[in-house]
Amino acid sequence: EELQTIVDLLTTNETYFFREAKHLDFLREHILPQRSSNPFRVWSAASSSGEEAYSIAMTLAEALGDTHWEIVGSDICTRVLEKASRGHYALDRTDGIPAGFMRKYCLKGVRSQAGTFLIVPELRQRTRFYQINLMHPVDAGIGDFDVVFLRNVMIYFDPPTKAKVVHNLLPRLKRGGYLIIGHSETLTGIVDGLTPVRPTIYRKP
């Protein structure tokens, strides 16, 4: 318990809704139209308090509706995972959420919950969160994914650590699946076996 407390205090959890939205545009415009998996599965591999996972969920809900899709979010920090599972945020966190999505997928709190909002149950039911340390091989029980978001986490790692993290998660990415990293990151010279699609977006052959 003390070790986990240290991890929770030391980890960086900067995140917000629809961060680096061009990646979600690529998901909607290029990946989803050619999808073949059922269910279509996305992994937010450094999900922090859940804003990224729910941004992806809103994007999938809008594009795929009631078809079979699901999202997994993971982090090493238990404190942020608890918040992510609740899907309950302060209203000052809504910057970046399109107005239509806000009306459709977020419930504004009243009375004792004034000043907050809750992600609708329909999205929370399709989004599960787990504690995963990306420095270790990822348990196959989590399943395989069509898209893995690994954004804004490797900026804190040296090249050997970056290579280890990607090596650990690649077995969980399906052939033909996409790995998306942050706009300030690159895998050039670090990881082999991935085909660059455009800057920060790679595909597994």
C-alpha positions in Angstrom: 0.0 0.0 0.0 2.9 2.4 0.8 4.5 1.6 -2.6 1.3 2.3 -4.5 0.9 5.6 -2.6 4.4 6.6 -3.7 3.5 5.7 -7.3 0.2 7.7 -7.1 2.1 10.8 -5.8 4.9 10.6 -8.3 3.0 10.0 -11.5 2.1 12.8 -13.9 -1.6 13.0 -14.7 -2.0 16.0 -17.0 -4.9 15.4 -19.4 -8.1 16.9 -20.8 -11.0 16.1 -23.1 -10.3 15.9 -26.8 -6.6 16.6 -26.4 -4.8 16.5 -29.7 -8.2 16.2 -31.5 -6.6 15.5 -34.9 -6.0 12.0 -33.7 -9.7 11.5 -33.1 -10.4 13.0 -36.5 -8.1 10.4 -38.0 -9.9 7.7 -36.0 -13.3 8.8 -37.3 -12.3 9.6 -40.9 -9.8 6.9 -41.8 -9.8 4.0 -39.3 -13.5 3.5 -38.6 -14.6 3.4 -42.3 -12.3 0.4 -42.9 -12.9 -1.4 -39.7 -13.6 -5.2 -39.9 -13.4 -6.3 -36.2 -16.5 -7.1 -34.2 -16.2 -5.8 -31.5 -14.1 -2.8 -32.5 -11.8 -2.3 -29.5 -9.6 0.7 -28.5 -7.1 0.9 -25.7 -6.2 4.1 -24.0 -3.0 2.8 -22.5 -2.2 5.8 -20.3 -5.7 7.0 -19.6 -5.0 9.0 -16.4 -8.4 10.1 -15.0 -10.3 9.0 -18.1 -10.7 12.1 -20.2 -9.0 10.5 -23.2 -11.0 7.2 -22.9 -14.3 9.1 -22.8 -13.3 11.4 -25.7 -12.7 8.2 -27.7 -16.0 6.8 -26.5 -17.9 9.9 -27.6 -16.2 9.6 -31.0 -17.1 5.9 -31.4 -20.7 6.4 -30.1 -21.2 9.2 -32.7 -19.7 7.2 -35.6 -20.8 3.6 -34.7 -23.9 4.1 -32.6 -25.2 0.9 -31.0 -22.9 -1.5 -32.9 -20.4 -3.6 -30.9 -17.5 -1.5 -29.7 -15.7 -1.1 -26.4 -12.8 0.8 -24.8 -10.3 -0.2 -22.2 -8.4 2.5 -20.2 -5.3 1.7 -18.1 -2.9 3.5 -15.8 -0.4 2.7 -13.1 -2.0 5.2 -10.7 -5.0 3.8 -8.7 -6.2 7.3 -7.6 -6.9 8.5 -11.2 -8.4 5.1 -12.2 -11.0 5.5 -9.4 -11.9 8.9 -10.8 -12.0 7.5 -14.4 -14.3 4.7 -13.4 -16.8 7.1 -11.9 -16.8 9.4 -15.0 -17.6 12.4 -12.8 -15.8 15.7 -13.5 -15.9 19.4 -12.6 -17.7 21.6 -15.2 -14.5 23.5 -15.6 -13.1 20.4 -17.4 -15.5 20.7 -20.3 -13.1 22.7 -22.5 -12.6 20.8 -25.7 -15.9 18.8 -25.6 -18.0 19.8 -28.7 -21.3 21.4 -27.6 -23.3 18.7 -29.2 -21.4 16.0 -27.5 -21.8 17.8 -24.2 -25.5 17.8 -24.5 -25.7 14.2 -25.7 -23.1 12.4 -23.6 -22.8 14.4 -20.4 -25.2 14.9 -17.6 -25.0 18.2 -15.8 -25.2 17.9 -12.0 -27.9 19.7 -10.0 -28.3 20.5 -6.3 -25.5 18.8 -4.3 -23.8 17.9 -7.6 -24.0 21.4 -9.1 -20.8 22.5 -10.9 -20.1 18.9 -12.0 -21.1 16.6 -14.9 -21.3 12.8 -15.3 -20.5 10.8 -18.4 -23.8 9.1 -19.5 -24.2 5.4 -18.4 -24.3 4.2 -22.0 -20.6 5.3 -22.5 -19.4 4.2 -19.0 -20.8 0.7 -19.6 -18.6 0.3 -22.7 -15.5 1.7 -21.0 -13.5 -0.3 -18.5 -10.4 0.7 -16.5 -7.6 -1.5 -15.3 -4.3 -0.9 -13.4 -1.5 -1.8 -15.8 2.2 -1.1 -15.5 3.5 -0.7 -19.1 7.0 -1.6 -18.0 5.9 -5.2 -17.6 4.5 -7.5 -20.3 0.8 -6.9 -20.7 -1.5 -9.8 -19.7 -3.2 -11.4 -22.7 -6.4 -11.4 -20.6 -7.0 -7.8 -21.6 -7.6 -8.9 -25.1 -6.4 -7.5 -28.4 -7.1 -4.1 -29.9 -7.7 -2.4 -33.2 -6.3 0.9 -32.0 -3.9 1.7 -29.1 -3.5 5.3 -27.9 -0.2 5.8 -26.1 0.0 9.5 -26.0 2.1 11.9 -23.9 3.6 9.3 -21.7 6.9 8.4 -23.5 8.1 12.0 -23.3 9.2 11.1 -19.8 11.3 8.0 -20.9 14.7 7.5 -22.3 15.0 5.6 -25.6 15.5 2.1 -24.1 12.5 2.6 -21.8 10.4 3.8 -24.8 11.4 0.7 -26.7 10.5 -1.6 -23.8 7.1 0.0 -23.3 6.1 -0.3 -27.0 7.5 -3.9 -27.1 5.3 -4.8 -24.1 2.1 -3.5 -25.6 2.6 -4.5 -29.3 1.4 -8.1 -28.8 -2.0 -6.7 -27.8 -2.3 -4.7 -31.1 -4.0 -6.6 -33.9 -2.3 -7.0 -37.3 -3.3 -4.0 -39.3 -4.1 -2.1 -36.1 -2.9 1.4 -35.3 -0.7 2.8 -32.6 -1.1 6.5 -31.9 1.4 8.5 -29.9 1.5 12.1 -28.8 2.4 15.0 -31.1 5.6 15.7 -29.3 6.8 12.1 -29.5 8.4 9.9 -32.1 9.3 6.2 -32.4 11.9 6.8 -35.1 15.1 4.8 -34.4 13.5 3.3 -31.3 11.0 0.6 -32.5 11.1 -1.7 -35.5 8.1 -3.5 -36.9 5.7 -0.6 -37.3 4.9 1.2 -40.5 4.6 5.0 -40.2 1.3 6.2 -41.6 1.8 9.9 -40.8 3.6 11.7 -37.9 2.7 10.1 -34.6 0.5 7.4 -36.2 1.9 3.9 -36.9 0.4 0.7 -38.2 1.3 -2.9 -37.4 1.8 -4.9 -40.6 
